[in-house]
Amino acid sequence: MLVQHFLERSAERLPEKVALVCGEDRLTYAQLNRRADRFASALIGLGIRRHDRVVVFLENTVESVISLFGILKAGAIFIMLNPGMKSRKLHYILNDSGARMLIADTCKGDVMSEAITGTQDLSHVIWCQGVQTPENIVCEMPGGEFKQSATWSSIMEEGDPRAGSHVPSIDVDLATIIYTSGSTGMPKGVMEAHSNVISAAQSITRYLENVEDDVILNILPLSFDYGLYQIFMSCLFGGTLVLERYFVYPFQIIKRIQQERATGFPLVPTIAAILLQMKDLDKFDLSSLRYISNTGAALPVANIRKLREIFPRVKIFSMYGLTECKRVSYLPPKELDRIPDSVGIPMPNVEVFVVDDGGQEAGPGETGELVVRGPNVMQGYWNAPEETALTFRQDGFRKETVLYTGDLFRRDAEGYLYFVARKDDLIKTKGERVSPKEVEEMLCYMDDVAEAVVTGVPDDIFGQAIKAFIVPRKGHSLTEEDIVSHCQKNLEPFLVPRYVEFRDHLPKTASGKIDKKQLA
């Protein structure tokens, strides 16, 4: 079985059922599948081959969904990227992945112009949201030749909707590479095989008890695996996905839940905090909601209790996971009032261990690193064998690959898991994992900055907030506005520090490294 079979089987079984709602567009399973077939046929006609990487640089749109299924049908590997990404990081990922094709909106012209110039393997760009390729985008590829694939509409006209699944693949082939923040500053690509995606989707839909009647409203970006999997899961059980772009106007989203009679609402703590600040929620008929799920960071217990008060008949699923294995655990809703600070039990077909520094399993109540075993454990990091060996290790007893999460946990006598802390200093904010080094490097591009270090500080809304400690160069003056403005111009919004503190010097360890523990 392959990931695209989720769509194909639902299209065969439920051809006239609405599969996707996005803005004014409403596509049935048959329509979505035909468009994905057409797109796959066009990709093959452009020379995309099995195992090629194709980057999708779009907002949450119909084209995004068609793209990912079309890419899979063509036997290729899709890479969904945050549409707010800046050119420097986009350029790195295009080169690191060896992407052959890039799909983007014409409104990203300025970012694209810099990002794709000088890429090593890129040969095609497909432009959405426009009839003509923007004239201001000038790119030079190796050898001076660049093949631009014009517009989305022209590509779709060339494809054959009757072609079906074009390329024979097997479930150990990669389906996607998801780029996530790495300890080196630049993102690393988590390799997910079809079998990994299928196992995770089947397990999650099992404990969420999803059925054909479910309507999932998703406002999470598809570059975030939590948002991406809403597509896979909906197609797996034959439900309807309502795809929205933002939570900027909360009342519009709540109104959408009412209009579409949504039954599932996946969120992250930031969205929950905004939701809890809204007034007049009782004016909306939200009786269709069956469940709310949360991951990305733990929901504060106080917010869990408030959600229970507002939605007393809605099941609330607190979950824990990481990109390297998609999901690890969930707390059965019936236990939420009793142990709201727990992230629950392993999800179906997954086994976990809490181990001490010596690799021995820790006892109840003891803290250790969480280790995950199961078919949801991904294939490692793309082009990063050393980092892969540190995280995806061979278990000495079972001779199989297990995932060392880098997160500290404890387990109670009943087997329920509790997150304690992160072993490394990655910051989890707004549902994103942030590498401090990436922000620090950008701060150090400022001429007036002598030293900069970034840490995460507790935040009731974001889980963690980014705090920057700055040492200005002697004789130079900086303001908090200067720092924030520079970051806003050069980094995605979730990477911009929320707090800035200026210091005359930063504490150092004996080896000369900045002592983040003292700052914390």
N, C-alpha and C positions, 0 to 999 in steps of 0.2 A: 504493500500500500504506500502511496505517495501523498504528499500534502495536497496537491491539486485535485486528488480524488475526493476530498471533502466536498469541493464545489461540484465536481462532475456527478457524483452520486446523488447529491441533493437536487441537482438540475434534472436528473433522470427521474427522480422520485417525486419531486415537487416543482415541476417546471414553471407553473404560473404563480407560485407564491413569491411575495416580495422578499428579496434577499438583502437589498441595500437601499437605504434612504439617505440621501446626502443633499441638503438644500432642497431644491425643487425636484431633483432627480429621484425616481423610484424605479429600480431595476429588479425584475424577477430573476429567479435562479437561471432560467433558460437564457434570458438576455445577457446576464453577467457572464455566463459560461461562453456564449457565442462571441462576445466581445473579447474575452480572454483568448479564445481560439484564434480570432482574427489577429490579435496583437502578437501571439506566438508565431503565427505564420509569417508576419511581417518581419519579426526579429530574425528568423531563420533566413529569410530572403536577403537580409542585410549582412548576413555572414556570422551571426551569433551562433556559437556552437556549444555543445554540452560542456558544462563546468565553467563556461565564461562568467565573469562577474559583471553585473549591471547595477548601476547606482540609481536609486530613485530619490530625487531631491525635490519633493513636493509636499504641500500641505495635505491635510486629511481631505482627499478628494476622491471622486469616482475613478479618475485616472490612476490614482495610487493603487487602488484595489485591483483594477484591471491589469495594471503593470505587474504587480507581484505574481498574480496567477499566470499571466502570459509568459513571464520569465521562467517560471517553474515548468510550464508546459513545453517550453523550448529547450528544457534540459539544463538551463543556466541557473546561476545563483544570484539572488537579489540582495541588495544592500540598501536598507531604508535609512536615510539620514535626516537629521533635524533640519527643517527648512530655514531655521535661524542661524545655521552654522556660518562662520566667517570663511573667507577665501583661504587663509593659511591652513586651517584644519582640513577643509575640503580637498585642497591640493594634496595634502599628506595622505589622506585616505584613498584618493584616486590612484596615487602611485603605489601605496602599500598594498592595496587589493589587486592591482593590475587590471582595473576595470576597463572593459572594452567599450562600454556605452554608458551615457549619462542622460537621464530624463529629468528635465527641469522646467520651471515656469520662466517665461520671458522677463518677468519682473525681477528676476535674480540676475539680470545681465551684468551689473557691476561686479557682483561677487564672482560670477562665472568667468568673466573676462580674465581676471587674475588667476583664478584657481586652475583653469584648464590649460593655461599656457605652459608649455614645457612638460606636460604629462607624458609618461613613457609609453603607455599602451592604449590610451583612449583614442578611438577612431570615429565614433558616432555620438552625436547629441540629438536628442528629440526634444523639441520645444513645445510646451503646452501653453494654453491661454494666449494664443496669438496666431495670426495668419502668416506673417512674415517673420523670418529670423531677424532679430534686432541688428541694425547695421553697426551699432556702436560696439559690438562684441568682436574683437579682433584677436585671433588666437593662432599661434604657430605651433605645429606639431613637429616631432622629429622628422627630418627630411623635408620639411617645408610643406607637407601635404596634410590637409585636415578634411575629413569627409563629414559634412554636416548632413544630418538626416531630416532636415526641414521640420515640419510641424507634425503634431499629434494627428491632426485630421488627415493629412496626406498618408501617414503611415497606416492608419486604420483603413483607409480606402484600398491600400495595396494588399492587406491581409485577406486570407481565405477563411471565413467563419465555419466552413464545413470540414476543416482539416483535422479537428480533434487534437488529441495529445500527439505531438509530432515526434518526440524523441523518447526512446526507451531508456528510462533511468531505473535505479534500484534504491532501496530505502537507506543505504549507507552513503549515498551521494549527499553532498551538502545542499541544503535548501536555501540557507541564508547565512550571512556573516553580520553579526550585530556588533557595532563598534561601541565600546564602553571605555570610560576613563581608566587610564593605567597609571601605575606608580612612577613611570618615567616621564610623565607630562603629556605625551601624545597618546591618543586612544589606541586600544588594542581590540582586534576583531575576534569575537567569540564565534567559533565555527559550529553551526547547528545542522546536523544531518536530518533528512526527512524522518528517520526513525525517532530522533530526539523530540522533534516538534510534535509528531503524532502521539508519542507516549505522554508528553506533558499535557497536550490538549485533551486527550481522553481522560486522564486522571483528574484534571481540574473540573471538567464538565460533569464528571461522576459525583464529586463531593458537592458541587453547586446544584446538582440535581436538575440540570438543564433539560428542557424538552422543546419540541417544535413550536409550542405556543410562546416561547420566550422572545421578548423584544429587548435587545441590549442597546442602551444609549451610551455611546463612547465619545468622550471629549479628549481622551488622552492621545498624544501624538503617536503615529504609527512607527516612528523611529524608536519609541520606548516599547520594549517587548511586552509590557503589560497591555498597552494599547493594541499592538500588532496581533496579539493572540486573540483579541476579541473577534477579529475577522475569522481566524481559523476555527475557533470554537463555535461561532454562530453557523458557519458552513457545515461543520461536523454534525451538529444535531438538527440542522434545517430550520434555524430560527431567523429572525430579522435583525439586522444591524442598522442602527441609526447613527450615522457618523457626523459628528460636529467638529468644528475646528478649535474653538476656544471656550473658556469659561469666563470671558471678560464681562459678559452680561448675564449674570447668574439667573435673573428672572426669566430670560429667554430660554435658558436650558431647562428650568423647572417647568415652564410652559410647554416645552417640547416633550418632556416626560409625560405630561398630561395629555397632549394631543396624540402622541403615538402609543399611548397606553404601555409605556415601557415597564418591563418586569425586572430588569437588571440594570444596576448603575455602578460600574467600577469607578473608584476614585482613589485619590492619594490624600494624605493628611492636609495638604494645603487647601484642596477643594473642600474637604470636610470643615475646615475652620471657616472658610468663606460662607459655606452653607449654613453654619450655625449662627452666623451674624445676620442672616437674612430675617426680615420681619414679614409678617402676613403670609407665611407659608400655608397657613390653614385655609387660605382663599383658593388654593389649588386642590384639585382632586388627584391625589397621588396614590389612590387605593390600588392601582395596578401593580405598584412596586412589590416585588417578592423578596428581593435581596439587594444588599449593598455590599460590595467587597472593597477591601483596602489592602494595599501593599506599597512598596517603595520606601516606606519608613513606618515605624509603629505609630498607631494613633494614640495620643495621650488618653489616659484612662478617663479624665474629665470629659473629653470630647466623645468618647464611647458612650458614656452615661447620658450625655445630652442627646446624642443620636437616638438612643433607646427611648428617650422621653418623646422625641418628635415623631419617631417611626416605631411605635410599640409593636406593630404586627409584621414588621420587616425583619428578615433574617440578616444579621450583620456578620460578615466573614472577615476576621482579622487573619492576615496571611503573611508569610515570610518567604522570600526567595531572592535569588540573584541571577544575573544574566547567564552565568556559567552553568546553571541547571534549570533555569526558568522559575520553578517553584519548588519549595521544600516542604512547607507545612501549612496547616490551616487550623483555626480554632473552631470546633463545632459551635454553632450559635447558641445552643442550649447551655454551654459552659461560660458564655460571655459575662454573665453577671457574677459568677462565682470566682473566676480567675481572669479578669479583664486584661491583666498585664502579660498574659501568656500568648505566644504565637502558635500554640496548639500542638498537634500531633503530625507525624509525617503523612503526606498525602498518599493515596493509594499507589501501590507498586514502587514505593520509595522506602529506603531504610537509612537511618541516620545514627551517628555515634558522636558522643562528646568525649574527646580524648585529651589527656594531659600532654605536657611537653615531651614525655617519653614515648608517646604513641599508645599508651594504655588507656582503656576505657575508664572514664571518671565515674564515680559513684553518684547516687542521688544527692542533689544539692551542691555538688562540686563543679567548679568552673573549668571549662576546657574549650578547645577549638571544635567547632561543628564540622563533621565529615559526612558527606552524602554519597550514597550508593544507589544506583538505579539506572534505567534506560534514559532518564532525563538528563543525565550528566553529559555535557556536550563534548565535542571532539578536541578541545584545546584552543589555543590562540593562533590566529593566522600569522605566519611569518615570525613567530616568537617561540622557538623551541625551548629556550632557557626558562622563560616565564611559564610556559606550559608545564615543564617538569616540576616546577615549584608548587603549582596549584593542582594539576591533574596527575596524581601519583599512583604508582602500582602498589596495590595492597599486597603485603607480604604473604598473607595466608591464602587469599582467594585468587591471587594472580590476575587481578582485574583492575581497571582504572577507577579510582574514587576521587571525589572532589574535596579538597581541603579549602573550606570557605574563607578562612582568615577572620572569621567572626567568633567571638567568645560567647558561649552559651552555658546554661546549666539545665539540668533535667530533674524534675521532682520524682517522688516515689511512684507516681501514677504514670509517668512517661511524658508529661507535658513539658514543652520546651519554653525557655525564657531567654531572650536576648540580653546579653550583659554589656558588651562593648565590641568595637572593631579592633582587630589586631594592628592593622595599619592605620594610617592617618587620612585615608580617603574620607571625604565629607559627603554625607548624604543629605541633600537639600532639595526641596520641591520635587521629590521623586526621582532626582538625578544623582548619579555618583560623580563627584567633582574631585579631580586631582589637584591638590594645592599647588603642585609644581607648575601646572599650566597657567594658573592665575599669577603665581609668583614671577614666572618668566615674562608675562605681559607687563606686570608692574615695573619690572626692571628695565623695560624698554624706555621708560620715562627718564629723561636726562637728569632730572632733579632727585631721583631716588637712588640712595646709596645701598640700602638693603631692604628687602621685603620678605615677609613670611606670612603665610595664610594658615589659619586654623578654623575648625568648626566649633561653634558655641551652641549650647542648647537653645532651642527656639520652639515655643508652643505651637506655632503655625507651620513652620517649615521642617520641623524635626531637628535640623541643625541649620544655623545661619553662618554665612562666610564672614570671617573677621580678618582684616588685613592689618598687620603691624608694619609700620613704615619708619625707616630711618632716613631723613632727607640728607642730601649732600650738604656739607658745610657751606654756609653762606647762601644757601638756597631756601626758599620758603614754599611750602605746599599747603593746600587746603584739602579738606575732605571732598569738596566739590571737584577739585582737580583730579583726584584719584578715581572717583566714581565716573566722572565724565570720560576719562581715558578708557576705562574698562567697558563702559557702555558702547563706545565706538569700535572696540576691538574684540569683544567677547560676546557670547550668547548671554541673554538676560539672566539665566540661572547661575552664571559664573561671576556675576558682578557682586563684589563684597557689599554686605548690608551694613557692616560696621568698619570704621577705620580708626586706628589709634596710632598717634605719632610718638616715637621714642627717640631718645638721644643715642641709645645703643640697644642691642638685643642680647639676651643671655646666651652664653656659649657653653658647650660641653668641653671636656678636657681635650678632645680631638679637634676642637675648633668649629664643630657644627652648631648651628642654632638649636638651642634647647627648647623644643616646643612644649615639653612637659612643664617647664617653669612658666611659660606663657599661659598655659591652660590653667 
